[in-house]
Each structure stands twice: as C-alpha cells, then as structure tokens.
Amino acid sequence: MLSIVRSELTKALTLPSVWIMTLLLTAVLLLFQFQSFTFNHELVANLRGDGTSEVDGLLVVVDASVFTDYVAYIFNPAILTPLLGAVIAGAEFRTGQFGMSVLAVPDRGRLLAGKLIAVALQVLTLGVIWIGAAKALLHLAVRDSDALAGGVWSPSLPLADARILLFMVAATVFIYALTLIARKTLVGVIVTVLLIMVTMTQVLAFVSPAVDALMPFSAARNLVLADSDVAVPLTGSPARGAAVLLGWAVTACVAAVAGVLRRDAK
C-alpha cells in the first residue's frame, strides 16, 4: 500500500494541472490573509485598554474579532479546495493514467484505497501549509501588542485548525471520488460550484435549516465556523457537521470503489 500511495503522490505532483490549481488556490488564500493582516494591524493600532478597537468607525472586541477572522479567512478559500480533487481525478482519465495504474496494480480495491489516501495526504499537507502561513501573518500583525501576541498560541486555535483540516480533506476526497465515478473533471467542478452556491446564498438555510444541515458544504460551515462570531446562520452543531461531511465522503468513496470494480479501465 505504501508503494501505491508513493506512486500516486509522485504521479499527481508531476501533472501541470495539479500544480496550477494548487498555486491558484494558494494565491486566493494569500489574498484573504493579506486582507486579514491589514485589518488586524489596524485593530492593534487602535487597541483600547478595555480590549476593544475601532476600525472604519466600528467598535469590535479584539479577541473575538481576531479569532473569527482567522477561521473565516481560511475557510473562505478552503471551500474551493475540492476543485483540486476534481482536477486530480479528471487528469487520471484525460491523460490515460488510470488504465496504466490498473495494469500496474490489478487489485483495484487496493489501488483505489491508495489513490484516496494519496489525495487526502496532498490536501492535508496543503492545509497545514495554509494554516502555518495564516499563523505567521497573524503573529506579524499582532506582535506589537503584548495583550494579543499570545493569541497565535491560543488554546482555541488548534481545535479550529483541526476542524479546518477535517473539512478540507473530507470535502476534497468527496469531490475526487465523485469525479472518478463520472470520469470528467467538469462534473466535479460543476458539483463543487453548485454546492458552494447553495451554502453561500443561504437560500436553503432559510427555507429548511434541517435540509441545509445535510448538505456537505453547509455541514462544513457548521463545523468550521462554530464558536466564531460570524454573521451567517449555522444550521447544526459542529459534531453533526463533521458526521454529515464524513458521511458524504465515505459514501462517495464506497460508490467510487464499487463503480471502478465493475467497469473497464480507460
């Protein structure tokens, strides 16, 4: 299994489309982080003795604002990471590599398991890098304040980081498996965009919060943005959000394995 995972990682990292998508997603992350850096820098500059600060005429509680922005400004670009899963899976068929993989590893169950683990490791690594960059910029923004400099190591951040990583991995694996079933990158992209629209427009959340909580990206929102002072309504608990998100990922993976076992490789 280790050799399969290593082979899949090597193969994915040699595909130009994977690198392009990874760099584009990272550029979006950095754009959000520099916006957050500017805002946090202003918070520190206007910090008052009571722990509040005024930015653009608004009075905010600095600790709560820093935590909320930290989580939201990683979550917003991270919601696009499933596109990377669609690109990786689609490249399998576009370049004809899936058929060669089956010839190299006739046991399709093991092959699919290795592929899924490899994708999960790629996204996990990307998420860790993103979180490290976010923490570094947060530290630079608040380091001049003795009251906030320790916020980078706040006990609440590791839990938030774990939730973000769980979301990134589960959502990307879900779209990756879905794209393997469809054999088309475009299918994974369209599904991702539609799910993002459902979550971001909040239409389903207002019509039926119970149904909205069962949607994968809405479940991710409930998981990641819990305990933060966000303006968007949450339709479920973090635990339920994690369970729903993992349920979608596991179901898609099982369906992908079953589909690949029953059809010819192309």
ZIVEN-V249398 format. One record per backbone hydrogen bond with DSSP energy under -1.0 kcal/mol. CO is the residue of the C=O (numbers start at 1). NH is the residue of the N-H. Records with the same first field share a line. If there is no record, write none. Layout:
CO=NH  NH
This chain:
1=5
2=6
3=7
4=8
5=9
6=10
7=11
8=12
9=13
12=15
15=19
16=20
17=21
18=22
19=23
20=24
21=25
22=26
23=27
24=28
25=29
26=30
27=31
28=32
29=33
30=34
31=35
32=36
33=37
34=38
35=39
36=40
37=41
38=42
39=43
40=44
41=45
42=46
44=47
48=51
51=62
52=48
53=60
55=58
58=55
60=53
61=65
62=66
63=67
64=68
65=69
66=70
67=71
68=72
69=73
71=75
72=76
74=78
75=79
77=80
78=81
80=83
81=84
82=86
83=87
84=88
85=89
86=90
87=91
90=94
91=95
92=98
97=101
98=102
99=103
100=104
101=105
106=108
107=111
108=112
109=113
110=114
111=115
112=116
113=117
114=118
115=119
116=120
117=121
118=122
119=123
120=124
121=125
122=126
123=127
124=128
125=129
126=130
127=131
128=132
129=133
130=134
131=135
132=136
133=137
134=138
135=139
136=140
137=141
138=142
139=143
142=145
145=149
148=151
150=153
151=154
154=157
156=160
157=161
158=162
159=163
160=164
161=165
162=166
163=167
164=168
165=169
166=170
167=171
168=172
169=173
170=174
171=175
172=176
173=177
174=178
175=179
176=180
177=181
178=182
179=183
184=188
185=189
186=190
187=191
188=192
189=193
190=194
191=195
192=196
193=197
194=198
195=199
196=200
197=201
202=206
203=207
204=208
208=212
209=213
211=214
212=215
215=219
216=220
217=221
218=222
219=223
220=224
221=225
225=228
228=230
237=241
238=242
239=243
240=244
241=245
242=246
243=247
244=248
245=249
246=250
247=251
248=252
249=253
250=254
251=255
252=256
253=257
254=258
255=259
256=260
257=261
258=262
